[in-house]
Each structure stands twice: as structure tokens, then as C-alpha cells.
Amino acid sequence: MSETSSPTSKLQAKNRRAFLLRKLHSLSGVAPVGGFMVFHLWENSTALQGQERFDESVAGINKMPYLALLEWGLILLPLLFHAGYGIKLALASKPNVGRYTYSRNWMYTLQRVTGLLAFAYICFHLYEYWFQKVVGKLAPDQFYSALCHNMSSAIGPVPVVALVYILGIAACVFHFANGLWGFCFSWGITVTRRSQRMAATAFGILGLVLFALGANTVIYFSTGASLLGSAPNNARTCASVNHVSAQR
């Protein structure tokens, strides 16, 4: 009897483990990874109030006690788990949007694609700033000038780094907003068609707002101009930083 049931027990344990990992993967994408992304976009948008306000915001975070523990425990390790298991799911999936073109099938495929793009972008962003801070090559009070310089760099008329950032933010925001819909569906929060449509609308609007927030900050860092407001007259703006750097 035990020999007969052993393969079944192993299969059940495997299915249970996969179920729990998918739930944990879904949850980690909302909190803490998604929550930190929203906070990070909001924090960076303080640059539109000038360098002093941005430096004050960055300094406040870097003076937090047990910062390294918080970074690894609440951001980096959950991010690595979410990305690693997400890549496993993406590689195991079999896209069939060519045969079944309904919207949720497209959303499923785009969720996997944007997840890969978002992870590549996040690695690039972490290397440019967080890693440089950790190894002592970039101090937190140099972030503003570094962002202004990097975002405004261009090949010919094309601001390449700024374009990469805008596309990366778009991938992150779509992955987060669409992931919220999937989270609510898979966790049984939205069980009716009406609630699912309402969630899709709400999260779609949230995604557009977050993208506008992030893209506006990138545009500011790359050009010194803002689409959704302007810096105070007495603030040291990104445009003035780039102007001084160019003179040097």
C-alpha cells in the first residue's frame, strides 16, 4: 500500500510546494517589491523641487538605522526571489497569443515579457547607483549630480540613458499594475466579472499615474524641464547643474 501511494504523495507534495511558491511569488511582487517601487518613484520625484530637497530626502533614508539589513531583508532578497521564480515561470510558459488572442492571454504574455525587461532594467539601475554607493565610488549627496549628468548624456540628438529609463519604468509599472490584477484574482479578492473589470480599470489608472510620475522625473533629470510642474525659483535645478558641468 505504501509503495503504491508513495508516487502520489510525492506528486501532491510537489504540487503543494509549487502552489505555495506561486502564492509567495505573487505576494512578494505586491509587498515589499511593488510597494518599494511606488515609494522609490515618489522619492525620486522630489528632485523637481530642486537639489536641496532631493538631497534631504536621500540623506534621510541613508541615515536610517540598520539600513543594510532593511535593504537586503525588505528589498533585495524579496526582489531576487520574485525575479528568480518569475524567470522560471517565464521559461516554463508556452505563449499562445497567436491562437488565442483574447485580452487576458495577451496580458499573461506581456506580464512575463515585462518581468524580464524590468529585472534587466533594475539590475542596471542598481549597478549605476546602489552598487557604486556600496563600494564607495558614489556618495549619496552625489546622486543628484550623477543623475543629471547620466540622464542628459546622448548619442547625437537621442538621450539614450533617459530613453532606457523611460522604457524600464514602463516595464516595471506595467508588470506591477497587471500583477496587482493577477494578485487580486489568484487570492480570491476579485471573484466576479464585475469586480475583475473594476480592478482592471483601477490598476490601469494607477499604472498610468505611476508611469507619468516616473517619466516626468526622468525628463526633468535629462532636460531640466518638467511636464507636470516646475522647481522653485530659488532651487538649484538639474538644468543649472548640467550647465555648470558643461562649463567645466
Secondary structure, DSSP 8 states (H G I E B T S, - for coil): -HHHHHHHHHHHHHHHHHHHHHHHHHHHHHTTHHHHHHHHHHHHGGGGG-HHHHHHHHHHHHTSTTHHHHIIIIIIHHHHHHHHHHHHHHHH----TTT---HHHHHHHHHHHHHHHHHHHHHHHIIIIIIHHHTTSS-GGGHHHHHHHHHH--BTTB-HHHHHHHHHHHHHHHHHHHHHHHHHHHTTS--SHHHHHHHHHHHHHHHHHHHHHHHHHHHHHHHS--SS----TTS--HHHHHHHHHH-
